[in-house]
Amino acid sequence: MCLKLGRTHQIRVHSKYIGHPIFGDTLYGTPSPLISRQALHAYKVSFIHPITKEKIIISAPLPKDMENILS
């Protein structure tokens, strides 16, 4: 899923609505013993800087607790 914008709650509600709740979401999904929070992560965010008009791209590696789920 590629999200253009959205707050965490909106993402959680819409994901559940389409039948794909966020892993570890205790309100809209099913709690998991593998992670103590929602497994929701923004790998990359980009935007245009409001003053310089430069395109800013920020990326972040997957957190360790999510890496552990995948291995």
VOTOR-770615 format. One record per residue (C-alpha): x, y, z. Coordinates in steps of 0.05 Angstrom, whole numbers, padded with zeros to 5 digits, always signed. Each point is the difference from the previous one (the first is absolute). Layout:
# VOTOR-770615
XYZ...
# end
This chain:
# VOTOR-770615
+00000+00000+00000+00028+00068-00019-00028+00054+00044+00003+00072-00024-00022+00028+00068-00036-00021+00062+00002+00000+00074+00014-00065+00037-00073-00008+00021-00026+00010-00071+00050-00050-00027-00021-00051+00052-00075+00009-00013+00007-00003-00075+00046-00060+00002-00050-00038+00042-00057+00021-00046+00034-00030-00061+00014-00064+00039+00073+00011+00016+00007+00024+00072+00068+00023+00025+00038-00056+00033+00003+00009+00076-00057+00052+00000-00039-00014+00064-00059+00044-00019-00013-00016-00074+00039-00065-00008+00025-00057+00042+00052+00008+00055+00063-00040-00012+00052-00029+00048+00053+00017-00053-00006+00076+00006-00027+00045+00055-00025+00055-00047-00028+00011-00069+00047-00025-00054-00007+00065-00039+00063+00031-00029+00015+00054-00052+00059-00024-00040+00005+00063-00040-00032+00069+00003+00011+00054-00052-00024+00072-00005+00017+00066-00031+00035+00048+00048-00045+00061+00007+00056+00051-00004+00054-00030-00045-00049-00040-00043+00051-00057+00003-00028-00071+00001+00016-00030+00067+00002-00076+00007+00007-00032+00068+00006-00076+00008+00004-00042+00063+00019-00073+00009-00049-00050+00027+00001+00000+00077+00031-00061+00033-00067-00025+00029-00029-00002-00071+00063-00033-00028-00007-00054+00053-00072-00015-00024+00025-00010-00071+00057-00047+00019
# end
